[in-house]
């Protein structure tokens, strides 16, 4: 099963789908000739803003949705806000929903990162409105199972970073020595988090010794729209 693109996940969260016989200028996902791209004209010897298909003229439903100027967005804490520009915000995108991320959502974000879904995208900004968040540069995590030492990817200002659940748990438990750059960046952006204390005794059946502890079951990941329609990859 091929991993989806971030634009395909975002399209699903908007009850849409990337489809068509063409390829998106920005991300390379299937598209039609409905939406022309908004990139600068091609200049010889200059790659136009990291477009995956610089010679193509149109964009997909996901990239079009993400590049809208004024939309209603939902946050991880359940609140929402009107009149927002998606590319000026940080995002956590899963198979079911796309949530904008704010500093005040740090607890909700840490809960997601410590027990992540098998398919998700995290694209962060540390200087909102100065650097646009590029959906086509976000990295998709697509795993059959996630263990405590599984490397998971995200971006900050469109720059790739990574973390593991084990490293993040250690850092949030005040074990700061040997903290990886990705974990250090997350802690710098979102601050401390009070880890839930585990009951003493034998671990749960699905767990094994750290760092190979399985944090998710082995059910294959699926892609489905909010209306229940299965998304074929």
BELUR-V19429 format. One record per residue. N is the residue number from 1. PSI is psi in radians with two decimals (none if undefined). OMEGA is omega as a letter, one per 20 degrees, with the letter a starting at -180 (none if undefined). Layout:
BEGIN
n->(N	N)
psi->(PSI	PSI)
omega->(OMEGA	OMEGA)
END
This chain:
BEGIN
n->(1	2	3	4	5	6	7	8	9	10	11	12	13	14	15	16	17	18	19	20	21	22	23	24	25	26	27	28	29	30	31	32	33	34	35	36	37	38	39	40	41	42	43	44	45	46	47	48	49	50	51	52	53	54	55	56	57	58	59	60	61	62	63	64	65	66	67	68	69	70	71	72	73	74	75	76	77	78	79	80	81	82	83	84	85	86	87	88	89	90	91	92	93	94	95	96	97	98	99	100	101	102	103	104	105	106	107	108	109	110	111	112	113	114	115	116	117	118	119	120	121	122	123	124	125	126	127	128	129	130	131	132	133	134	135	136	137	138	139	140	141	142	143	144	145	146	147	148	149	150	151	152	153	154	155	156	157	158	159	160	161	162	163	164	165	166	167	168	169	170	171	172	173	174	175	176	177	178	179	180	181	182	183	184	185	186	187	188	189	190	191	192	193	194	195	196	197	198	199	200	201	202	203	204	205	206	207	208	209	210	211	212	213	214	215	216	217	218	219	220	221	222	223	224	225	226	227	228	229	230	231	232	233)
psi->(2.24	2.40	2.43	2.92	2.79	-0.64	-0.61	-0.70	-0.74	-0.67	-0.75	-0.68	-0.35	0.31	0.70	-3.06	2.41	1.94	2.78	3.01	-0.20	3.06	2.42	2.37	-0.74	-0.88	-0.28	0.03	2.76	2.45	2.99	-3.00	0.49	-0.73	1.91	2.61	2.77	0.35	2.88	2.73	2.58	2.34	2.31	2.32	0.05	2.15	2.11	1.58	0.73	0.50	2.37	-0.53	1.28	-0.42	-0.13	2.61	-0.20	2.86	2.79	3.04	-0.61	-0.84	-0.66	-0.77	-0.71	-0.42	0.15	2.70	-0.66	1.83	2.90	2.21	2.70	2.51	2.90	-0.45	0.12	-0.17	2.89	2.88	2.41	2.85	0.59	2.70	1.96	-0.72	-0.06	0.12	2.84	2.65	2.49	2.04	2.21	-2.99	-0.52	-0.60	2.70	2.20	2.32	2.60	2.27	2.85	-0.66	-0.13	0.32	-0.73	-0.79	-0.65	-0.79	-0.66	-0.70	-0.73	-0.49	-0.31	1.13	2.70	2.84	-0.42	2.01	2.86	2.38	1.97	1.96	2.69	2.38	0.01	1.24	2.47	-0.14	-0.76	2.09	2.50	2.03	1.96	-0.66	-0.16	-0.03	2.63	2.33	2.25	2.16	1.73	2.54	-0.62	2.70	2.15	3.01	-0.41	0.21	2.26	2.17	2.49	2.62	3.03	2.61	2.10	0.66	0.18	2.24	2.43	2.98	2.86	2.91	2.70	-0.69	-0.84	-0.70	-0.74	-0.76	-0.77	-0.73	-0.27	0.27	0.33	1.37	-0.37	2.34	0.33	2.29	2.76	-0.69	-0.76	-0.72	-0.69	-0.72	-0.77	-0.62	-0.70	-0.71	-0.01	-2.88	2.91	2.28	1.93	2.50	2.31	2.35	2.52	2.50	2.72	-2.86	2.53	2.85	2.75	-0.62	-0.04	2.60	-3.10	2.44	2.45	0.22	0.36	2.23	2.22	-0.04	2.71	-3.12	0.25	2.20	2.52	2.55	2.73	2.18	2.53	2.91	-0.44	0.13	-0.03	2.25	2.38	1.96	2.27	none)
omega->(a	r	r	r	r	r	r	r	a	r	r	a	r	a	r	a	r	a	a	a	r	r	a	r	a	a	a	r	r	r	r	r	a	a	r	r	a	a	r	r	r	r	a	r	r	r	a	r	r	r	a	r	a	a	a	a	a	a	a	a	r	r	r	a	a	a	r	a	a	r	r	a	a	r	a	a	r	r	r	a	a	r	a	r	a	a	r	a	r	a	r	a	r	r	a	a	r	a	r	a	r	r	a	r	a	a	r	a	r	r	r	a	r	r	a	r	a	r	r	r	r	r	a	r	r	r	a	r	r	r	r	r	a	r	a	r	r	a	a	r	a	a	r	r	a	r	a	r	r	r	a	a	r	r	r	a	r	r	a	r	r	r	r	r	a	a	a	r	a	a	a	r	r	r	a	a	r	a	a	a	a	r	r	r	r	r	r	a	a	r	a	r	a	a	r	r	r	r	r	a	a	r	r	a	a	a	r	a	r	j	a	a	r	a	r	r	a	r	a	r	r	r	a	r	a	a	r	a	a	a	a	r	none)
END
